[in-house]
Amino acid sequence: MGQNRKKQINESDNQALLELAVSCRLISVETEKKILPKVLEFSRKRPGASVARFLLDEKILTREDLRFLAAIKVHLDMLMADKKFGRLGVANQFVSEEKVRRALDMQVEIFRQRNRSVKIGDILVRNRDMTESDKVALLLTQDRIKDELLADAINAIARSEMEQIEIEKRFGAIAVRKKFITAEQLSQALSAQ
């Protein structure tokens, strides 16, 4: 990655951290305006450094505040991906819209209580609103399972060879609906298997 691209990403991350700190009321808008020139000077002198270091050094935020902001960012990123997961689950008739809405509400409540995120798929499976194989199929279509973990993910939920074939069929059905492959290609792959 080029140095300019890296700098742009870091500046964007720094801006997002400041905005999140304001949104979470850890700093006021006035404080943000007051420290912004110092933050820019810090970034100029220390390219690539995180604004978190500046906020900590200047005693504007504590380590606990920064951990909280990091947890919020992870939660917000997961929430966005999980909303897509829910829409995909509804579109593929794995789960109802109401159950997705209820799981998203539970996800927010769990975060409020424990300051940690739980994925919507795990909530839906725990509530028996979705099967583990449906969850894996949706995660696969979202590319949320790394390639090297794919076999482990399928094997972990498939108690038998028949369940493994069922999971792969579901994934195949989604691939056909999304026009990644044709129905004939799916049929040939399942036959070969």
C-alpha positions as CSV (number, residue, x, y, z in Angstrom):
1,M,0.0,0.0,0.0
2,G,1.4,3.4,-1.0
3,Q,2.4,5.9,1.6
4,N,-0.2,8.4,0.5
5,R,-3.0,5.8,0.7
6,K,-1.8,4.8,4.2
7,K,-1.8,8.4,5.3
8,Q,-5.4,8.9,3.9
9,I,-6.6,5.8,5.8
10,N,-5.0,7.0,9.0
11,E,-6.4,10.5,8.6
12,S,-9.8,9.0,8.0
13,D,-9.5,6.7,11.1
14,N,-8.4,9.7,13.2
15,Q,-11.4,11.8,12.0
16,A,-13.7,8.8,12.7
17,L,-12.3,8.4,16.2
18,L,-12.8,12.1,17.0
19,E,-16.4,12.0,15.6
20,L,-17.1,8.8,17.6
21,A,-15.8,10.4,20.8
22,V,-18.1,13.4,20.2
23,S,-21.1,11.1,19.4
24,C,-20.4,9.1,22.6
25,R,-20.2,12.4,24.5
26,L,-16.7,11.6,25.7
27,I,-15.6,15.0,24.4
28,S,-17.8,18.0,23.5
29,V,-18.0,19.6,20.1
30,E,-16.2,22.7,21.6
31,T,-13.4,20.5,22.8
32,E,-13.1,18.9,19.4
33,K,-12.8,22.3,17.8
34,K,-10.3,23.4,20.4
35,I,-8.0,20.4,20.0
36,L,-8.3,20.0,16.2
37,P,-5.3,22.3,15.4
38,K,-3.2,20.4,17.9
39,V,-4.4,17.1,16.4
40,L,-3.4,18.2,12.9
41,E,0.0,19.3,14.2
42,F,0.4,16.0,16.0
43,S,-0.5,14.1,12.7
44,R,1.9,16.3,10.7
45,K,4.8,15.6,13.1
46,R,4.0,11.9,13.5
47,P,2.6,10.6,10.2
48,G,0.9,7.3,10.7
49,A,0.3,7.9,14.4
50,S,-3.2,7.4,15.8
51,V,-5.0,10.3,17.3
52,A,-5.7,7.9,20.2
53,R,-2.1,8.5,21.3
54,F,-2.6,12.2,21.2
55,L,-5.9,12.0,23.2
56,L,-4.2,9.8,25.8
57,D,-1.0,11.9,26.1
58,E,-3.0,15.1,26.5
59,K,-5.2,13.4,29.1
60,I,-8.3,14.2,27.0
61,L,-9.4,10.5,27.1
62,T,-8.4,7.7,29.4
63,R,-7.3,4.2,28.3
64,E,-10.8,3.0,29.4
65,D,-12.4,5.6,27.1
66,L,-10.3,4.5,24.2
67,R,-11.2,0.8,24.9
68,F,-14.8,1.8,25.0
69,L,-14.5,3.6,21.6
70,A,-12.8,0.6,20.1
71,A,-15.6,-1.6,21.3
72,I,-18.2,0.8,19.9
73,K,-16.4,0.8,16.5
74,V,-16.3,-3.0,16.4
75,H,-19.9,-3.2,17.4
76,L,-21.0,-0.6,14.8
77,D,-19.1,-2.4,12.0
78,M,-20.6,-5.7,13.1
79,L,-24.1,-4.2,13.2
80,M,-23.8,-3.0,9.6
81,A,-22.6,-6.4,8.4
82,D,-25.3,-8.1,10.5
83,K,-28.1,-5.9,9.1
84,K,-27.0,-7.2,5.6
85,F,-26.9,-10.7,7.0
86,G,-30.5,-10.3,8.3
87,R,-31.7,-9.0,4.9
88,L,-30.0,-11.9,3.1
89,G,-31.5,-14.3,5.6
90,V,-35.0,-12.9,5.0
91,A,-34.5,-12.8,1.2
92,N,-33.5,-16.5,1.2
93,Q,-36.4,-17.4,3.5
94,F,-34.1,-18.7,6.3
95,V,-35.6,-16.4,8.9
96,S,-38.5,-13.9,9.2
97,E,-38.1,-10.2,9.2
98,E,-39.6,-10.0,12.7
99,K,-37.0,-12.5,14.1
100,V,-34.2,-10.5,12.5
101,R,-35.5,-7.3,14.1
102,R,-35.8,-9.0,17.5
103,A,-32.2,-10.4,17.1
104,L,-30.8,-7.0,16.2
105,D,-32.5,-5.5,19.3
106,M,-31.0,-8.3,21.4
107,Q,-27.6,-7.6,19.9
108,V,-27.8,-3.9,20.9
109,E,-29.1,-4.8,24.4
110,I,-26.3,-7.4,24.9
111,F,-23.7,-4.7,23.9
112,R,-25.2,-2.2,26.3
113,Q,-25.1,-4.7,29.2
114,R,-21.7,-6.3,28.5
115,N,-19.8,-3.9,26.3
116,R,-19.2,-6.7,23.8
117,S,-20.7,-7.7,20.5
118,V,-22.5,-10.9,19.6
119,K,-23.1,-11.7,16.0
120,I,-26.7,-11.8,14.8
121,G,-26.2,-15.3,13.4
122,D,-25.2,-16.6,16.8
123,I,-28.3,-15.0,18.4
124,L,-30.6,-16.4,15.7
125,V,-29.2,-19.9,16.2
126,R,-29.3,-19.7,20.0
127,N,-33.0,-18.6,19.8
128,R,-33.6,-21.5,17.3
129,D,-34.8,-19.0,14.7
130,M,-32.2,-20.3,12.2
131,T,-30.2,-23.4,11.8
132,E,-26.4,-23.5,12.1
133,S,-26.2,-24.6,8.5
134,D,-28.3,-21.6,7.3
135,K,-26.0,-19.3,9.3
136,V,-22.9,-20.7,7.7
137,A,-24.5,-20.5,4.2
138,L,-25.3,-16.8,4.7
139,L,-21.8,-16.1,6.2
140,L,-20.3,-17.8,3.1
141,T,-22.3,-15.6,0.8
142,Q,-21.1,-12.5,2.7
143,D,-17.5,-13.7,2.6
144,R,-17.4,-13.4,6.4
145,I,-15.6,-16.8,6.7
146,K,-12.0,-16.7,5.6
147,D,-11.1,-19.3,2.9
148,E,-8.7,-21.1,5.1
149,L,-11.5,-21.6,7.7
150,L,-14.1,-22.7,5.2
151,A,-13.7,-26.5,5.6
152,D,-13.5,-26.2,9.4
153,A,-16.7,-24.1,9.4
154,I,-18.6,-26.7,7.4
155,N,-17.2,-29.6,9.3
156,A,-17.9,-28.0,12.6
157,I,-21.6,-27.8,12.0
158,A,-22.0,-31.0,10.0
159,R,-22.5,-34.0,12.3
160,S,-22.7,-36.3,9.3
161,E,-21.8,-36.4,5.6
162,M,-25.5,-35.9,4.8
163,E,-25.5,-32.6,6.8
164,Q,-22.4,-31.5,5.0
165,I,-24.1,-32.1,1.6
166,E,-27.2,-30.2,2.9
167,I,-25.0,-27.2,3.8
168,E,-23.3,-27.2,0.5
169,K,-26.7,-27.5,-1.3
170,R,-27.9,-24.4,0.5
171,F,-24.8,-22.5,-0.4
172,G,-25.3,-23.7,-3.9
173,A,-28.9,-22.6,-4.0
174,I,-27.9,-19.1,-2.9
175,A,-25.1,-19.1,-5.5
176,V,-27.7,-19.9,-8.2
177,R,-30.1,-17.2,-6.9
178,K,-27.2,-14.7,-6.9
179,K,-26.3,-15.8,-10.5
180,F,-22.8,-16.8,-9.4
181,I,-23.4,-20.2,-11.0
182,T,-26.1,-21.8,-13.1
183,A,-28.5,-24.5,-11.8
184,E,-26.9,-26.9,-14.2
185,Q,-23.4,-26.1,-12.7
186,L,-24.8,-26.7,-9.2
187,S,-26.3,-30.0,-10.3
188,Q,-23.0,-31.2,-11.9
189,A,-21.0,-30.2,-8.8
190,L,-23.4,-32.1,-6.4
191,S,-23.3,-35.1,-8.7
192,A,-19.5,-35.0,-8.8
193,Q,-19.4,-34.8,-5.0
